[in-house]
Amino acid sequence: MKKNFGKQTFLYPMPVFIIATYDENGNANAMNAAWGGVHDTNQIGICIAPEHKTAENLLKRKAFTVSIADVANVVACDYVGIISGNDEPDKLKKAGFTVSASSFVDAPVINELPMCLECELVSYDVKTGCMVGNIINVSAEESVLTDDKIDPAKLEPITYDPVNHTYRKLGEIVGKAFSDGKQIK
């Protein structure tokens, strides 16, 4: 028998995104956001409350990057989520993160996080906090590649567990997409 939990924001897996932007003076900022995913072909959708420094920045610069939080950087990734850029302008440095300018959009790339989506803002709804961005480029460090493809086992992305307020490492391969279901035919 299933237990009912009522109206909740429980979903598995919930990705952990580190969104980075520049402010009006070119200073980099980043935040941790777990409410997002693929929006449409070559688009990402993320919910960011309008009071975040990141929301202010992306509306001004019309660009952002989304790095995938990983096991190696879980403490720093959590830190940029619990400290506001409105209160701590140097939070990237305090987290131990450094940045490089994206070659594709007007936003910073966090050097320590091995996978990054470089995006241009399509829309942002101040009432709902829903943002959509076009993915202009995806980059990944060679250290997380196998046969020139991103290897999740090497990337070690984390997922947010909204029920227990923990981060979890994604697990092992359990099947082959677009293939295993053919057994039922």
C-alpha positions in Angstrom: 0.0 0.0 0.0 1.3 3.5 -0.9 1.4 6.2 1.8 0.1 9.6 0.8 2.2 12.7 1.5 -0.1 15.3 0.1 1.1 18.2 -2.1 4.9 18.1 -1.9 7.9 19.0 -4.1 9.3 15.4 -3.9 11.0 14.2 -7.1 13.9 11.9 -7.8 16.4 12.5 -9.0 16.5 16.3 -8.5 19.6 17.7 -10.1 21.9 20.1 -8.3 22.7 23.1 -10.5 25.3 25.8 -9.8 24.2 28.8 -11.7 26.8 31.5 -12.3 26.3 35.1 -13.6 28.2 38.4 -13.8 26.8 41.5 -12.1 26.7 44.9 -13.7 30.4 45.4 -12.7 31.6 42.1 -14.1 31.8 40.4 -10.7 31.0 36.7 -10.7 28.3 35.2 -8.5 26.9 31.7 -8.2 24.0 30.0 -6.5 22.8 26.4 -5.9 19.4 25.6 -7.5 17.8 22.2 -7.5 14.5 23.0 -9.2 15.2 22.6 -12.8 15.8 20.4 -15.8 15.4 20.1 -19.6 12.7 22.5 -20.7 12.7 21.8 -24.5 15.1 20.9 -27.2 18.4 22.7 -26.4 16.8 24.5 -23.5 17.0 24.4 -19.7 14.3 25.6 -17.3 15.1 26.5 -13.7 13.1 28.2 -10.9 15.0 31.1 -9.2 13.2 33.4 -6.8 13.5 37.1 -7.9 15.2 38.2 -4.7 18.3 36.2 -5.6 21.3 38.1 -6.8 21.5 35.6 -9.6 18.0 36.6 -10.9 19.0 40.3 -10.8 22.3 39.5 -12.7 20.8 37.3 -15.4 18.1 39.9 -16.2 20.8 42.5 -16.7 23.3 40.3 -18.6 20.9 37.9 -20.3 23.3 35.0 -19.9 24.3 32.4 -17.3 26.1 29.1 -16.9 24.9 26.0 -15.2 27.5 23.7 -13.7 26.7 20.3 -12.5 27.4 19.9 -8.8 29.6 16.9 -8.1 30.8 14.7 -5.2 34.2 16.4 -5.1 32.7 19.8 -4.5 29.7 19.1 -2.4 30.7 21.4 0.5 31.4 24.4 -1.8 28.2 23.7 -3.8 26.1 23.7 -0.7 27.9 26.9 0.5 26.9 28.9 -2.5 23.3 27.8 -1.9 23.1 28.8 1.7 24.9 32.2 1.5 23.3 35.0 -0.6 25.4 37.0 -3.1 23.4 40.0 -1.7 25.1 39.5 1.6 28.5 38.1 0.6 29.9 39.5 -2.6 33.0 37.3 -2.4 31.2 34.0 -1.8 32.8 32.2 -4.8 36.3 32.9 -3.5 35.2 31.8 0.0 33.8 28.6 -1.5 37.2 27.9 -3.1 35.8 28.4 -6.7 37.6 30.3 -9.5 36.1 31.3 -12.8 36.9 31.9 -16.4 34.9 33.8 -18.9 32.7 31.7 -21.2 33.7 31.8 -24.8 30.0 31.5 -25.8 27.9 33.7 -23.5 28.4 36.7 -21.1 28.8 34.6 -18.0 31.4 32.9 -15.8 32.4 29.2 -16.0 33.4 27.7 -12.6 36.7 26.1 -13.2 36.4 23.5 -10.4 33.1 22.0 -11.6 33.9 19.6 -14.6 30.7 20.0 -16.6 29.0 23.3 -17.7 26.1 24.4 -19.8 26.6 27.9 -21.2 23.2 29.6 -21.7 21.4 32.7 -23.0 18.3 33.9 -21.3 15.1 33.3 -23.2 12.6 34.3 -20.5 12.2 35.0 -16.8 8.9 35.3 -15.1 9.3 37.5 -12.0 5.9 36.3 -10.6 6.8 32.6 -10.7 10.6 32.7 -10.8 10.6 30.4 -13.8 13.5 30.9 -16.2 14.2 29.4 -19.6 17.6 29.5 -21.3 18.9 28.4 -24.6 21.9 26.1 -24.2 24.6 27.5 -26.5 27.4 25.1 -25.5 28.1 22.2 -23.2 31.6 21.7 -22.0 33.2 19.0 -19.9 36.7 18.3 -18.6 38.5 15.5 -20.3 38.9 13.9 -16.9 35.2 13.0 -16.9 35.1 11.6 -20.5 35.2 8.0 -21.7 35.5 7.5 -25.5 34.9 11.3 -25.9 31.6 11.1 -24.1 30.6 12.4 -20.7 30.8 9.5 -18.3 28.5 10.0 -15.2 30.7 7.5 -13.3 33.6 9.9 -13.6 31.6 13.1 -13.3 30.0 11.9 -10.1 27.0 14.3 -10.2 25.0 14.7 -7.0 21.2 14.8 -6.6 19.2 16.6 -4.0 17.0 14.5 -1.8 14.2 16.9 -0.8 12.6 14.5 1.7 15.7 14.0 3.8 17.6 17.2 2.9 20.7 15.4 1.8 22.8 15.1 -1.3 23.2 11.8 -2.9 25.6 10.5 -5.6 23.9 9.1 -8.7 24.3 5.3 -9.0 25.2 2.5 -11.3 23.8 1.6 -14.7 20.7 -0.6 -14.4 19.5 -0.8 -18.0 20.0 0.4 -21.6 17.6 3.2 -22.8 15.6 2.6 -26.0 16.6 -1.0 -25.9 15.6 -3.0 -22.8 11.9 -2.5 -23.4 12.2 -4.4 -26.7 12.2 -7.6 -24.6 8.5 -7.2 -24.1 7.6 -6.9 -27.9 
